Amino acid sequence: MLGKGVVGGGGGTKAPKPSFVSYVRPEEIHTNEKEVTEKEVTLHLLPGEQLLCEASTVLKYVQEDSCQHGVYGRLVCTDFKIAFLGDDESALDNDETQFKNKVIGENDITLHCVDQIYGVFDEKKKTLFGQLKKYPEKLIIHCKDLRVFQFCLRYTKEEEVKRIVSGIIHHTQAPKLLKRLFLFSYATAAQNNTVTDPKNHTVMFDTLKDWCWELERTKGNVKYKAVSVNEGYKVCERLPAYFVVPTALPEENVQRFQGHGIPIWCWSCHNGSALLKMSALPKEQDDGILQIQKSFLDGIYKTIHRPPYEIVKTEDLSSNFLSLQEIQTAYSKFKQLFLIDNSTEFWDTDIKWFSLLESSSWLDIIRRCLKKAIEITECMEAQNMNVLLLEENASDLCCLISSLVQLMMDPHCRTRTGFQSLIQKEWVMGGHCFLDRCNHLRQNDKEEGREGQDTQSKPLNLLTVWDWSVQFEPKAQMLLKNPLYVEKPKLDKGQRKGMRFKHQRQLSLPLTQSKSSPKRGFFREETDHLIKNLLGKRISKLINSSDELQDNFREFYDSWHSKSTDYHGLLLPHIEGPEIKVWAQRYLRWIPEAQILGGGQVATMSKLLEMMEEVQSLQEKIDERHHSQQAPQAEAPCLLRNSARLSSLFPFALLQRHSSKPILPTSGWKALGDEDDLAKREDEFVDLGDV
């Protein structure tokens, strides 16, 4: 993982295991230790959050070496999180607190973030669940965000150990009712005093006006309309209260099968082509009901098989793409590479890290998803085709592929507010089953729907997750800005008028292709087969010839990459095998050995923000000279440039309290030779800063 030769050459040799075990309580080691321990750090509780249980004199291990050094403090469990309050947290300086998350601390684990809990009994690691007869001397928590926490309970009172271990197991693993989620108590107690800035407004897509605005922005209102037939979720809870369908589609068809079998609009391209999605009709065995469903789909087909919808390509994501089981299996293998308990395990894994990564198939799944999105982009951009995504519930792979296509084709989705609005539209309002996929309720038969609100005496005061001021101070929020971003030049009125006239005229005519092709329709020549597929039966391949599709894709892909990049236009990722890399700041940020102390991308970001400070200073001087009345711009943050506690994974790993120097076994270091020999060798180090 850290490269061959320079760092990883001796990764296969285990460090000697320490033989000394201390049976002395920590307060007996130093006379002043008790005084430090008694200075308890105050637990910060969110509105509606309640403390459930706690334990004192807990040692949190630092995963840097086999000696297992650590920090003493309190381990607490609330109805929202597990938190460790270290004795040294009071030593934070002012600069560090300005970058600290105000909701989740460095040593906080939300209950829903807990993946697995292990206990160590006589040096043996066992999974913990249910009622325990014996309590562990060490607690290990694996998190869904790939962090690993280890707590030593040897010096904690026995009754406190029972209380904290039982509490953590119960509140992270026991089945829950939807109304018992912390969301509801927080929404009831929190005050929503957010003042929305019109310039940075995230479209939530919870009103008809929001959908009409998106239609107008993408010029999709020429062929599509927003409907309110599901207002109050009276037709289907899976669909949003408001959504968009083809103009020619009667609204009463939406109610027929509760939104199933209806083409729903996602986004429109500048040339008039559109991206749609459709969920399958319920699976039925009764011939009479099957005939009714077939007649219904025939009616949809006849309605939409008229200009300007006649060129539609179908992408069956349920039958001819990845399965959810494939994705889950691959990710389960992939995440094990990062859930590492100690430094010895890290070096044991490092020597075969790339082969383990390859065998997980996770990067290949990412490549296939990107490739599918580019194929759809080629159909819409180069061939002016409408593309219909088919999936059983249109709420998993449809959300993913649709989002990728829009990120590639729409520069607005690559801005902060645009990306946040995209998540709202395709994932939140798109009906993705977050409760199911993340198993927040910890049970098989999950309580879904909106029942949680029925128990409230008044409407919930739901706060938006996109209000970053709840989590970060203004200086930390500046990290969300790209100091080198340049807005797209605005066209004059004459240019805009000419483009608008041409665009509307193009949309008013039936779409045609630049070269001859077989007759294309909503279901093409395979209408009957696709109808059967929507009813639950599967077909082996898509309608297009794979050779023809591959040729079109390759020509489009190579042509785009041969030209200079327009960041305000189409943007295609590289999808060749060697180009698909691990995103270090996402997956390796909790592994100290993988960090570059005081270097990497943090140095680059620091220089960029220095330049931004200088540009803003010059701009203020210009404004003063011209007696400008504009409000002063926000000051760019000073990113603790002189602090040795920053690493290449800043800002994800800001508060590194201990040395991040990789620890190589002595035998491995000798195998590398002396320093002079190393200086003469060819550098084989793999830079993690750009992956």
PEJOGI-V756244 format. One record per residue. SS is DSSP state (h for helix, s for strand, l for the rest). PHI is phi in whole degrees, 0 to 359 (NA if undefined). D_LAST is the distance of its C-alpha to the last C-alpha in Angstrom with 1 decimal. Layout:
# PEJOGI-V756244
SS&PHI&D_LAST ; SS&PHI&D_LAST
This chain:
# PEJOGI-V756244
l&NA&11.4 ; l&265&11.9 ; l&101&13.0 ; l&262&16.5 ; l&87&19.4 ; l&285&18.6 ; l&249&17.6 ; h&270&17.8 ; h&297&21.0 ; h&254&23.3 ; l&295&21.4 ; l&278&24.1 ; l&268&26.9 ; l&282&27.7 ; l&287&28.8 ; l&298&32.5 ; l&282&33.2 ; l&295&35.3 ; l&261&38.8 ; l&275&40.1 ; l&235&40.4 ; l&268&41.8 ; l&250&44.4 ; l&261&45.2 ; l&295&44.3 ; h&299&42.1 ; h&288&44.9 ; h&273&47.1 ; h&282&44.8 ; l&236&45.1 ; l&293&48.0 ; l&268&45.9 ; h&296&43.1 ; h&294&45.2 ; h&295&45.4 ; h&293&41.7 ; h&297&41.3 ; h&289&44.0 ; l&279&42.0 ; l&288&40.3 ; l&282&37.5 ; l&292&38.4 ; l&278&36.7 ; l&270&35.5 ; l&253&36.6 ; l&283&35.7 ; l&304&38.6 ; l&85&40.0 ; l&272&38.1 ; l&235&40.4 ; s&283&40.2 ; s&255&41.0 ; s&200&40.9 ; s&204&39.8 ; s&215&40.1 ; s&256&40.4 ; s&53&39.7 ; s&259&36.5 ; s&259&34.1 ; s&267&30.3 ; s&286&28.6 ; l&259&25.7 ; l&274&23.3 ; l&243&23.0 ; l&207&25.6 ; l&284&28.4 ; l&283&30.9 ; l&55&29.8 ; l&287&30.6 ; s&194&30.5 ; s&233&32.0 ; s&273&35.2 ; s&177&35.7 ; s&256&36.7 ; s&249&35.0 ; s&234&36.1 ; s&227&35.7 ; s&246&36.5 ; l&280&36.7 ; l&238&33.2 ; s&206&31.2 ; s&256&31.2 ; s&228&31.1 ; s&249&31.3 ; s&255&33.2 ; s&287&32.7 ; l&294&35.5 ; l&264&33.3 ; h&291&31.9 ; h&290&34.9 ; h&274&33.6 ; l&297&30.9 ; l&273&31.5 ; h&295&31.8 ; h&298&28.5 ; h&291&26.6 ; h&294&28.6 ; h&288&27.8 ; h&257&24.1 ; l&282&25.1 ; l&293&25.0 ; l&279&28.7 ; l&257&28.6 ; l&243&26.2 ; l&276&26.1 ; l&299&23.8 ; l&251&26.1 ; s&256&27.0 ; s&230&26.4 ; s&294&27.8 ; h&301&30.0 ; h&284&28.1 ; h&273&24.9 ; s&288&26.5 ; s&262&25.6 ; s&221&27.7 ; s&237&30.2 ; s&236&31.3 ; s&236&34.2 ; s&250&35.0 ; s&240&38.6 ; l&54&39.9 ; l&69&36.4 ; s&251&35.8 ; s&267&33.1 ; s&226&34.4 ; s&287&33.3 ; l&257&35.3 ; l&197&37.0 ; l&65&40.4 ; l&278&43.3 ; l&257&42.9 ; l&272&45.9 ; l&228&44.2 ; l&255&41.6 ; l&283&38.6 ; l&269&38.4 ; s&213&34.6 ; s&244&32.5 ; s&240&28.9 ; s&241&27.1 ; s&264&23.9 ; s&257&22.4 ; l&291&21.0 ; l&269&18.1 ; l&75&17.4 ; l&279&19.2 ; s&230&22.0 ; s&244&25.3 ; s&233&28.1 ; s&237&31.5 ; s&268&34.5 ; l&248&37.8 ; l&296&40.3 ; l&262&41.6 ; l&267&41.9 ; l&300&45.3 ; h&302&45.9 ; h&293&46.8 ; h&288&43.7 ; h&298&41.5 ; h&300&43.2 ; h&293&42.8 ; h&286&39.1 ; h&293&38.0 ; h&296&40.2 ; h&296&39.2 ; h&296&35.4 ; h&298&36.0 ; h&295&38.4 ; h&279&36.5 ; h&253&33.1 ; h&239&34.6 ; l&289&38.0 ; l&302&38.4 ; l&234&38.6 ; l&273&40.5 ; h&303&38.6 ; h&290&40.8 ; h&270&39.9 ; l&294&36.3 ; h&299&35.7 ; h&310&34.9 ; h&286&38.6 ; h&292&39.9 ; h&292&37.3 ; h&296&38.1 ; h&287&41.8 ; h&270&41.6 ; l&283&39.0 ; l&258&40.2 ; l&262&38.6 ; l&250&39.3 ; l&291&36.3 ; l&260&37.3 ; l&282&35.4 ; l&274&34.4 ; h&304&35.2 ; h&286&32.5 ; h&242&29.7 ; l&276&31.3 ; l&271&29.2 ; l&286&31.3 ; l&269&31.9 ; l&58&33.7 ; l&252&36.4 ; l&226&39.2 ; h&295&40.7 ; h&298&40.2 ; h&297&36.4 ; h&291&36.4 ; h&296&38.9 ; h&295&36.7 ; h&293&33.7 ; h&298&36.1 ; h&291&37.4 ; h&298&34.0 ; l&264&33.0 ; l&60&36.5 ; h&277&36.7 ; h&289&40.1 ; h&289&41.8 ; l&238&41.4 ; s&228&40.3 ; s&224&41.9 ; s&273&40.9 ; s&236&43.2 ; l&242&44.3 ; l&297&45.9 ; l&259&43.7 ; h&301&44.5 ; h&77&45.0 ; h&56&43.1 ; l&280&46.5 ; l&263&45.3 ; l&203&42.0 ; l&282&39.8 ; l&289&36.8 ; l&266&36.9 ; l&290&36.7 ; l&297&40.0 ; l&227&39.4 ; s&204&37.6 ; s&236&38.0 ; s&228&39.9 ; s&303&41.4 ; l&302&44.4 ; l&283&46.8 ; l&275&45.9 ; l&296&48.7 ; l&294&47.6 ; h&294&49.9 ; h&292&47.7 ; h&295&44.9 ; h&282&47.3 ; h&302&48.5 ; l&237&45.8 ; l&54&44.0 ; l&86&41.4 ; l&284&40.5 ; l&76&40.8 ; l&253&40.4 ; l&289&37.9 ; s&249&36.1 ; s&286&34.4 ; s&252&30.8 ; s&192&30.2 ; s&241&31.9 ; l&275&30.6 ; l&297&32.3 ; l&269&34.3 ; l&100&35.8 ; l&289&33.9 ; s&226&32.8 ; s&252&30.6 ; s&234&32.6 ; s&221&32.4 ; s&211&35.2 ; s&264&35.8 ; l&285&38.2 ; l&287&41.8 ; l&304&42.9 ; l&285&43.7 ; l&231&47.5 ; l&257&49.8 ; l&289&53.0 ; h&299&54.0 ; h&297&55.5 ; h&291&52.3 ; h&300&50.2 ; h&295&52.6 ; h&297&52.3 ; h&294&48.5 ; h&296&48.8 ; h&296&51.2 ; h&297&48.9 ; h&293&46.0 ; h&300&48.4 ; h&295&49.4 ; h&298&45.8 ; h&298&45.4 ; h&292&48.6 ; h&291&47.7 ; h&270&44.4 ; l&275&45.4 ; l&219&46.9 ; l&305&45.7 ; l&258&43.2 ; l&257&41.4 ; l&287&42.4 ; l&258&39.2 ; s&230&37.0 ; s&256&34.4 ; s&259&33.8 ; s&237&30.6 ; s&273&31.6 ; l&280&28.5 ; l&282&30.7 ; l&260&32.1 ; l&240&29.9 ; l&223&26.3 ; l&286&24.5 ; l&263&26.6 ; h&298&25.8 ; h&292&26.7 ; h&301&24.1 ; h&296&21.4 ; h&295&22.8 ; h&296&23.2 ; h&296&19.7 ; h&292&18.2 ; h&299&20.8 ; h&291&19.7 ; h&295&16.0 ; h&291&16.7 ; l&296&18.9 ; l&291&16.1 ; l&245&15.5 ; l&272&19.2 ; l&251&20.2 ; l&278&23.5 ; l&206&23.7 ; h&293&22.3 ; h&298&24.3 ; h&296&22.7 ; h&299&19.2 ; h&288&20.3 ; h&296&22.2 ; h&280&19.2 ; h&300&16.8 ; l&293&18.9 ; l&237&18.5 ; h&296&15.2 ; h&292&13.8 ; h&291&17.3 ; h&293&17.3 ; h&297&14.1 ; h&295&15.7 ; h&290&19.0 ; h&288&17.9 ; l&68&17.4 ; h&292&15.0 ; h&293&12.4 ; h&293&15.5 ; h&295&16.9 ; h&299&14.0 ; h&298&14.6 ; h&295&18.3 ; h&293&18.2 ; h&296&16.4 ; h&296&18.9 ; h&297&21.8 ; h&294&21.0 ; h&291&21.0 ; h&301&24.2 ; h&292&25.8 ; h&299&24.7 ; h&297&26.4 ; h&297&29.5 ; h&282&29.8 ; h&281&28.8 ; l&268&30.4 ; l&250&33.1 ; l&53&34.2 ; l&265&34.1 ; s&281&34.2 ; s&238&31.8 ; s&249&32.9 ; s&270&30.6 ; s&250&32.6 ; s&204&31.9 ; l&307&34.2 ; l&244&33.7 ; l&55&31.3 ; l&225&29.3 ; l&237&26.3 ; h&292&24.7 ; h&299&26.6 ; h&298&24.9 ; h&293&21.4 ; h&294&22.2 ; h&299&24.3 ; h&295&21.7 ; h&298&19.1 ; h&299&21.9 ; h&291&22.9 ; h&296&19.5 ; h&286&19.4 ; h&258&23.1 ; l&246&24.1 ; h&297&22.7 ; h&298&24.6 ; h&288&22.3 ; h&263&19.3 ; l&269&21.3 ; h&296&21.5 ; h&293&25.0 ; h&294&24.4 ; h&292&21.5 ; h&297&23.6 ; h&293&26.5 ; h&297&24.6 ; h&298&23.8 ; h&299&27.5 ; h&288&28.7 ; h&272&26.8 ; h&253&26.1 ; h&287&28.8 ; l&284&31.6 ; l&286&30.3 ; l&84&31.5 ; l&297&28.5 ; l&276&29.9 ; h&298&27.8 ; h&299&30.7 ; h&289&30.7 ; h&294&27.0 ; h&265&26.4 ; l&53&29.9 ; l&295&30.7 ; l&270&34.4 ; l&56&34.0 ; l&207&36.6 ; l&284&37.1 ; l&270&39.6 ; l&277&37.8 ; l&276&39.8 ; l&260&38.3 ; l&94&39.4 ; l&249&40.8 ; h&295&43.3 ; h&301&41.8 ; h&284&43.1 ; h&293&46.6 ; l&276&47.1 ; l&274&46.6 ; l&283&49.8 ; l&218&48.1 ; l&301&45.1 ; l&291&41.7 ; l&265&40.2 ; l&289&36.7 ; l&266&34.2 ; l&281&31.2 ; l&290&27.7 ; l&273&26.7 ; l&275&28.9 ; h&291&26.4 ; h&293&29.3 ; h&293&30.0 ; l&257&26.8 ; l&226&26.1 ; l&287&28.3 ; h&307&28.2 ; h&296&26.2 ; h&292&23.3 ; h&295&23.6 ; h&297&23.0 ; h&292&19.3 ; h&278&19.3 ; l&261&20.4 ; l&265&18.7 ; l&294&21.0 ; l&259&20.4 ; l&291&21.2 ; l&237&24.3 ; l&292&26.5 ; l&291&27.9 ; l&301&31.3 ; l&277&34.2 ; l&277&36.7 ; l&286&40.4 ; h&299&42.8 ; h&296&44.1 ; h&294&40.7 ; h&296&39.8 ; h&294&43.2 ; h&296&42.9 ; h&292&39.5 ; h&293&40.8 ; h&295&43.9 ; h&295&42.2 ; h&294&39.7 ; h&292&42.4 ; h&293&44.6 ; h&296&41.8 ; h&288&41.3 ; h&279&45.1 ; l&256&45.4 ; l&302&44.4 ; l&285&41.1 ; l&231&41.4 ; l&261&39.2 ; l&282&39.1 ; l&223&40.1 ; l&294&42.4 ; l&204&41.2 ; l&300&42.7 ; l&302&44.1 ; l&245&41.4 ; l&216&42.2 ; l&303&40.7 ; l&246&40.9 ; h&56&41.7 ; h&291&44.1 ; h&266&42.7 ; h&306&44.0 ; h&298&45.9 ; h&295&43.0 ; h&291&40.5 ; h&298&43.2 ; h&298&43.6 ; h&294&39.8 ; h&296&39.8 ; l&275&42.6 ; l&118&40.5 ; l&265&40.9 ; l&253&38.1 ; l&244&37.8 ; l&278&35.9 ; l&222&34.3 ; l&288&33.8 ; l&292&36.5 ; l&295&34.9 ; l&292&35.1 ; h&296&31.7 ; h&294&32.3 ; h&297&33.2 ; h&296&30.1 ; h&296&27.8 ; h&296&29.5 ; h&298&29.3 ; h&296&25.6 ; h&297&24.7 ; h&297&26.9 ; h&294&25.5 ; h&295&21.8 ; h&293&22.5 ; h&296&24.8 ; h&293&22.4 ; h&287&19.6 ; l&276&22.4 ; l&254&23.3 ; l&291&22.1 ; l&277&20.1 ; l&255&22.2 ; l&288&20.2 ; l&259&23.4 ; l&231&23.8 ; l&293&22.2 ; l&222&18.4 ; l&249&17.0 ; l&279&13.5 ; l&283&12.8 ; l&235&13.8 ; l&293&14.5 ; h&313&13.5 ; h&295&11.2 ; h&279&9.3 ; l&274&8.6 ; l&239&5.5 ; l&280&5.5 ; l&279&4.9 ; h&301&5.7 ; h&291&8.2 ; h&267&9.9 ; h&260&10.4 ; l&247&10.6 ; l&290&12.3 ; l&259&15.7 ; l&255&15.4 ; h&303&16.8 ; h&296&16.0 ; h&269&12.3 ; l&263&12.9 ; l&256&13.7 ; s&292&17.1 ; l&72&17.9 ; l&220&15.0 ; l&73&11.4 ; h&292&10.8 ; h&297&14.2 ; h&293&16.0 ; h&296&14.8 ; h&299&15.8 ; h&299&19.0 ; h&294&19.9 ; h&297&19.4 ; h&287&21.6 ; h&299&24.1 ; h&297&24.4 ; h&295&24.9 ; h&300&27.6 ; h&293&29.3 ; h&297&29.3 ; h&294&30.7 ; h&297&33.3 ; h&296&34.4 ; h&296&34.6 ; h&295&36.8 ; h&295&39.1 ; h&295&39.5 ; h&297&40.3 ; h&296&42.9 ; h&296&44.5 ; l&266&44.9 ; l&54&46.1 ; l&288&43.3 ; l&260&43.8 ; l&293&40.1 ; l&292&38.7 ; l&298&36.4 ; l&285&32.7 ; l&297&30.7 ; l&283&29.8 ; l&290&26.2 ; l&284&25.3 ; l&274&25.4 ; l&272&22.3 ; l&48&24.0 ; l&296&22.9 ; l&263&25.3 ; l&274&24.3 ; l&283&23.0 ; l&274&21.9 ; l&278&18.8 ; s&225&15.5 ; l&293&11.9 ; l&259&11.6 ; l&297&14.5 ; l&265&16.0 ; l&293&15.0 ; l&234&16.5 ; l&275&19.2 ; l&261&22.1 ; l&281&21.3 ; l&271&24.9 ; l&231&24.6 ; l&301&23.2 ; l&255&19.5 ; l&292&20.3 ; l&301&19.3 ; l&253&22.6 ; l&263&23.4 ; l&303&26.6 ; h&303&29.3 ; h&296&29.8 ; h&291&26.2 ; h&293&26.3 ; h&295&29.6 ; h&294&28.2 ; l&281&25.7 ; l&91&28.8 ; l&279&29.7 ; h&294&27.9 ; h&297&29.6 ; h&295&28.5 ; h&296&24.9 ; h&294&25.1 ; h&274&26.5 ; l&284&23.9 ; l&288&21.2 ; l&285&17.9 ; l&251&15.7 ; l&292&13.2 ; l&266&9.6 ; l&288&7.8 ; h&276&5.5 ; h&292&5.9 ; h&253&3.8 ; l&266&0.0
